[in-house]
Amino acid sequence: MTNYKPDTYNSVSPYLVVDGANATIEFLKAVFDAQELRRFPGEEGKVLHAEVRLDDSIIMMTDGAPGFPPTPAFVYVYVKDVDAVYERVLAAGAESVQAPVKKDDEDRRGGVKDSGGTTWWIATKVE
C-alpha cells in the first residue's frame, strides 16, 4: 500500500508566505537548529518554495508574489528551554512581542516577530 504522505512529514505543515524567505530560513536555522530540506530559487533572489524541518515538523514557505502577498502568521513552537531560545531569537534580530512568562496553563512562553512578518510563540511545558 502506498503511503498518502512522505514518511518523514506530519499530516499538517504550516505554509508561510513571507517577505524574505531566504532570511526566514536562515533565522530558523540559527535559532531553532532547523534543517533545510529544499529551496527552489525564483527570480531576483526570491524563493518559489522551501521546506525546513524543525524538530519533528516541516515548515514550508515562499516569498510573497502578485496574487499571493506576504501574510502575517502565528506559529507555536515547543522548545527545551524557552528562555535560552528567546535570547537566541532576540540576538538573531527578532522583535520581542512578549518576554517568556508562566500564565494559567502548563507552559512558560514568549513571543517574537521575525523580519518576514511571522510571529513565533516559543514555549516549554513546565508543569
Backbone torsions as a table, in degrees:
resi	resn	phi	psi	omega
1	MET	NA	132.9	178.9
2	THR	-79.3	133.5	176.3
3	ASN	-71.3	143.7	-177.5
4	TYR	-81.3	-6.0	178.1
5	LYS	-147.6	160.8	177.2
6	PRO	-59.0	143.4	-175.7
7	ASP	-56.4	-33.9	-174.5
8	THR	-97.9	14.4	-179.7
9	TYR	-110.0	146.7	171.1
10	ASN	-77.7	170.4	178.3
11	SER	-71.1	-27.6	-178.2
12	VAL	-125.4	130.3	176.2
13	SER	-133.8	130.9	175.1
14	PRO	-64.2	143.7	174.8
15	TYR	-121.8	109.4	-175.5
16	LEU	-96.2	133.2	171.0
17	VAL	-108.1	109.4	-169.7
18	VAL	-122.4	171.7	172.3
19	ASP	-104.8	93.7	-178.8
20	GLY	106.2	60.6	-178.3
21	ALA	-62.0	-37.2	178.4
22	ASN	-58.4	-44.7	178.9
23	ALA	-66.2	-38.4	178.9
24	THR	-63.3	-42.2	178.5
25	ILE	-61.6	-47.0	179.9
26	GLU	-63.9	-37.4	176.5
27	PHE	-60.6	-47.8	-179.2
28	LEU	-64.5	-37.1	177.7
29	LYS	-66.9	-43.0	-177.6
30	ALA	-71.1	-39.7	-172.4
31	VAL	-89.6	-44.5	-173.9
32	PHE	-108.6	6.3	-176.0
33	ASP	56.4	35.0	178.9
34	ALA	-64.0	149.0	177.9
35	GLN	-104.7	121.2	177.2
36	GLU	-72.6	127.1	-180.0
37	LEU	-97.5	-43.0	178.7
38	ARG	-162.0	151.8	178.1
39	ARG	-147.6	119.5	179.1
40	PHE	-105.7	112.5	-177.3
41	PRO	-73.3	147.9	174.3
42	GLY	-113.1	-159.3	179.5
43	GLU	-74.9	151.3	173.9
44	GLU	55.3	34.3	176.8
45	GLY	77.9	5.5	179.2
46	LYS	-77.9	165.9	178.7
47	VAL	-108.1	124.4	175.7
48	LEU	-76.9	-42.5	179.3
49	HIS	-160.8	140.0	175.7
50	ALA	-146.8	156.6	177.2
51	GLU	-139.6	137.4	174.1
52	VAL	-129.8	149.4	174.1
53	ARG	-101.5	125.6	175.4
54	LEU	-118.3	103.9	-175.2
55	ASP	57.7	-111.3	-176.9
56	ASP	-103.1	14.9	-174.7
57	SER	-127.9	154.7	176.1
58	ILE	-106.8	134.4	172.6
59	ILE	-117.1	125.7	178.1
60	MET	-105.4	153.4	-180.0
61	MET	-159.2	165.0	176.0
62	THR	-151.4	160.7	170.0
63	ASP	-79.5	148.5	175.3
64	GLY	-60.1	152.7	-179.3
65	ALA	-150.1	167.3	176.5
66	PRO	-54.1	128.5	-176.9
67	GLY	88.6	-17.5	178.0
68	PHE	-135.9	72.6	-177.0
69	PRO	-70.7	156.1	173.7
70	PRO	-53.6	137.0	-176.6
71	THR	-126.9	123.7	177.9
72	PRO	-57.9	139.1	179.3
73	ALA	-137.9	159.0	175.4
74	PHE	-120.8	129.0	179.3
75	VAL	-127.2	131.6	-179.0
76	TYR	-103.5	125.0	-175.3
77	VAL	-127.7	126.3	172.7
78	TYR	-86.4	132.9	179.5
79	VAL	-130.6	163.2	-178.3
80	LYS	-70.3	-34.7	-176.7
81	ASP	-140.1	93.9	-174.9
82	VAL	-58.4	-37.6	-177.5
83	ASP	-67.4	-42.7	178.8
84	ALA	-65.6	-43.5	180.0
85	VAL	-66.9	-38.8	177.2
86	TYR	-57.2	-43.8	178.2
87	GLU	-64.4	-39.4	178.1
88	ARG	-64.0	-39.9	-179.1
89	VAL	-66.6	-40.5	178.1
90	LEU	-64.9	-42.0	178.1
91	ALA	-63.1	-27.9	178.9
92	ALA	-83.2	1.2	173.9
93	GLY	101.3	4.8	178.1
94	ALA	-74.1	156.6	179.9
95	GLU	-96.4	132.5	-179.8
96	SER	-70.0	134.6	172.4
97	VAL	-104.3	-39.6	177.3
98	GLN	-159.9	127.7	174.4
99	ALA	-65.4	152.3	-179.8
100	PRO	-56.4	135.6	-178.5
101	VAL	-151.8	149.3	175.1
102	LYS	-95.5	126.1	178.6
103	LYS	-112.0	-143.3	-172.9
104	ASP	-86.2	4.4	177.2
105	ASP	-114.3	-165.4	-173.8
106	GLU	-88.9	2.6	-177.3
107	ASP	-104.1	144.7	164.0
108	ARG	-101.9	123.6	-173.5
109	ARG	-142.9	155.0	174.4
110	GLY	-141.0	167.2	-178.9
111	GLY	-133.0	147.6	177.3
112	VAL	-140.9	156.0	176.5
113	LYS	-119.3	128.1	-178.9
114	ASP	-88.7	174.6	-175.7
115	SER	-67.3	-19.4	179.9
116	GLY	-86.4	-5.6	177.1
117	GLY	102.5	2.6	179.7
118	THR	-90.9	135.4	173.1
119	THR	-97.3	124.1	-178.5
120	TRP	-106.7	117.2	172.6
121	TRP	-95.2	120.4	-178.6
122	ILE	-110.9	137.9	-174.3
123	ALA	-146.6	153.1	170.7
124	THR	-128.7	129.9	175.5
125	LYS	-70.8	123.8	-176.9
126	VAL	-113.8	-9.6	177.6
127	GLU	-118.7	NA	NA
